[in-house]
């Protein structure tokens, strides 16, 4: 499938949803598809119902969502603004929680020196594409079992096109859902299974469809886990050292 068709498919996909409901889509790959980036894989986009920023994005057509995907890291780094994506979105420069809160947290935890470095080197993917207020809210969706079965395959299609130089798997979802797809399922099953807090900062070699790459395990990045990043100082130092190696 051509890349443009894949991106449109992801943003228009309603395969897991009942008539009258619908998947609340945001972006597809935050940072675009330039090859050999550091690909960080999270759980799902976070957005509580009624949040104006995210509802406005969800109501936009897929071409605008693609433009936002490609430019959001540039907006974070000050190289673009939301008006670059949509002339009526200037108000989002002050309101978008991902730009205001989440990306600064990523930059801090990963030890990246500037927003410009992050924008040049990273791409952010979500294992599950449906936006919810939290991971528990996602798992309460009536079609959660179908989402869990189908959605990671779309993320893998994204990953093989990015050809990452490093993959970061964040949180227990990364360990239990994504690691097996990259040939690292033994870490999450059997007698040697580990918790993500024990794997924080550890790297293994994984791969998919003939591509191989180092896989870095980290605690999830959220306001609720900031204390865990701080308390697990050795693991966090290891995360930052691996990131610096791959930035060089």
N, C-alpha and C positions, 0 to 999 in steps of 0.2 A: 504494500500500500504506500503510495507517495506520502511524503511528510505532511503536506498541506491537507491531504484527505484524512490522515490520521488525526491531526489536530482538530479538524472540524468534527470528526466522529466523536472524539472525546468530549468536546464542549456541547455537542447536541445529544449525547447519549442519554436515553431514558430506559435502558434495558432492564433496570432493576426496580422500576417504579410502576405503581398501579395507575390506571387512568384517573385523572383528576388530582393526582399529586404531582410529583416531578422532582428530578434531581436538581439541587441548588448548586449550579456550577459557578466557579470563580475564574481562575486562570488554568492553563494546562501545565506548562513548564515555566516556572518563574525564573527568568534568566535566558529563556530561549534555547536553541538547539545547537549552539556553537560546539564543535567537538572538543573532547579532552578537557572538559571542565571537572571540577569536584562536584559530584552529584550527591546532594543530601536528600534522603528519603524520609519524609515524615508520615504521619498517620492520615490526617484529612484536614481540609481547610476549616478553620474555626470561625464561626459567625453565628451569633444568636439571632433568632427571628426578631425582626423589627429594627435591626441596625441599618440605618439609612445607607451607609457607604456600601455595604455588601449587597443589600437589596438592589441598589442602583446598578452595581456590576452584574448581578445575576440577570437583570432585565435587559442588559445590553445585548446586541447581537454578537455572534461568535467572532466576527472580524475585529470588533473593538476589544473583546476579551483576549484575542491573540496579540493585539498591539499592547495591551496592558501586561500580558505575560512577558513580552519581549523587553518592555521598558521599565518594569517595576523596580528592578535593582538600580537602574540609572536614576530613577526618581529618588530612591533611598540615598544614593551617593551625591545628589545635587546636580547631576548632569542632565536631568529632564524634570518636568513637572507633570501633574495629572492633565493639564491642558494639552500637553503633547499627545496624549492618548485621545482625549475628548474635550472639545472647547468649553463644554458646560461643567467640567469636573474640577474647576479650580478650588472649590471648597473642600475637596478631598485631601488637599495638601496638608490640612491641619487635622483631619479626622481619621485617616486610614490607620487602623490599629496595627496592621502588619508593618507599615513603614515607621510608625511612631514607637512601637513597643517591641514587636517580635524580632525584626531584623537587627535592631541594636543589641538585643539579647543574644542573638546568634553570633554577632560580631564579637561581643564580649566573651562568651563561653568558648568560642573557637580561637580566640586570640588573634583575630585579623586586625591589622593596624588601621585600616581605613575603609570607608564605604566604597571608595573607588576600587580598591583591591578586591573586595568582596564581589563587586559588580562585574569585574573582568574575569573572575575565576570560578564562580559558583553557579550552580543551577539547583533549584529546589523542586522536588517532585513529591506528590502525595500518593500513598498506597491506595487510598480510597478517595474518590473524586467528589463525594457529596459533602457539602458544607453543613456543619452542625455546631451547636453551642459548645460541645465537648465530645470527647471520645465516648463516654457513657451514653450520651444522646444519640450518637451514631449507632451504637449497638442496640439501642431500643427501637430503631427503625423497624417497621413491620417486615420490610424486605431485607433485613440485615444479612441473613444467611445467603441470599443471592448476591448481595453486594460483596460479601466476603469471598465468595467463590469466583466472581467474574472480574471484579475491578483490578486486582493486582496484575492481571494479564495486560491491561492497557498501560500500566506503569512500566512493565517490562518492554513493551513496544517502544516507549519513550526512551528507555535506558539504552537499548541497543543502537538507537540513532545518535545518541550523545557520545557514545564511546568514551566513557569517563576515565580519567586518570586515577581517580579515587572515588569510592562510594562510601558515604556515611549513612549508617543505619541507625535511626534514632528511636529509642524506647523499646518497650516489650513487643510492640507491634512489628517493628523492624526485625527483631530477633525471631519471633514466632511465625510471621507471615512472609517476610521478604527473604530472610536468610536461606530457607529451604529452596527458594527459586533460584538462588545463586550458588547452589551446591554446598551450603553450609548448614543444612538442617540438623546435623548431629549435635550442634551446639544447643539446640532447643529441645532435643528428645533424648531418650535413653538414659543410661546411668550417668553420663557425663554432662547432662543438661545443666545450663548455668542461668542465673538471673542476669538481667541487663546491668544491674549495679555492679556485679562481679566482672562483667566484660567491658565496662566503661574504660575506653582508651586502648583496647586490644585490637589488633589487626589480624586478619586472615586473608588468604587469597581465595577469591570467589570468581565466578564467571557465568556467562550465559551466551549461548549460540556462538561458541568459538572465541568469544572475547574473554580475557581474564583481566582482573584488576584487584588491587588491595581493597579490602572492606574494613572500614573502621566502625566499631560499635560504640555508641554513646547513649547516655541517658537522654530521654526526650527533652526538647527545648520548650519550656513553657514557664509561666510565672510560678506554677506550683512546684517545679523541679529546680528552681534556682538554688535553693538551699542544698539540694543533693549535689549539684555541680560544685558548690563551694566546699562541702564537707568531704567529698571524695577528691581531695586535692591531688593525690598521685595520679589517679585516672584522668583528671582534667588536664594536668600537666602533660600527660602522654597524648591526649587528644590534640592539644595545642602544638606539641612537637611534630606529630604526624602531619597536621595541617600545614605547618611551616615548611616541612620537607617537600610537600607537594606544591606549595606556592613557589618554591625555588626551582 
